[in-house]
Amino acid sequence: MSLLATPEFWIALVQIIMINIVLSGDNAVVIALACRALPPAQQKKAIMFGSVGAIVLRIVLTFFAVMLLGLPYLKLVGAALLLWIGVGLLKGDDDEDELQGHSNLVAAIKTIIVADLVMSLDNVIGVAAAAKGSLPLLIIGLVISIPLIIYGSTLILKLMGRFPVIITIGAGLLGWVAGEMALSDPAIAGWAAERHTLHMLAPAMGALLVVATGKWLVIRSQATVEAPALDRAPS
């Protein structure tokens, strides 16, 4: 019970839930694409069984990630990966292949599980970093997040489209967690502990770096698309 009384626990819990929600939008698209050719009665079964299977595998991967992040230098690598994921979230990079709808229930379930597993690397790293090695916190965060992901993903996608600031906040949160994660790496934890200002500065710089880089890449991408159109315009 003492764990529940600490503000650090609740802050980390909110971070885990937020990371799961923001990074799980694409999973709703995967589920919809895989099930679109099924009869309505089978769509519910495919969504339920596919989501449960994907979540179980994600939990297993996250447990392994928490243990691995206790090794020296891996948190530094994980922090760099989180920064890259955050920038990609703002830039709108979606590298997953197009998924075909399946008329077979088992095939649709397999597609959901495999695609979700491939796409969940960002979730696994982000949640493991926010949990800071606490398995109880990890379990509670995932348990709360699961129904939000399964039943609220469509609503979340609509909210993200209507309020893009949610994506920016989520990307900034990943940068913040990356800064915290880097400082907790066993290779530099002792050095960082003696420099108290870093514990606020590094997360803030991580969040700022992700948001600024992501926004800059979006602006550059838009300028690249608009330039040929201007060249073709009649004078």
Secondary structure, 3 states (H helix, E strand, C coil): CCHHHCHHHHHHHHHHHHHHHHHCHHHHHHHHHHHCCCCHHHHHHHHHHHHHHHHHHHHHHHHHHHHHCCCCCHHHHHHHHHHHHHHHHHHCCCCCCCCCCCCCHHHHHHHHHHHHHHHCHHHHHHHHHHHCCCHHHHHHHHHHHHHHHHHHHHHHHHHHHHCCHHHHHHHHHHHHHHHHHHHCCCCCHHHHHCCCCHHHHHHHHHHHHHHHHHHHHHHHHHHHHHHHHHHHCCC
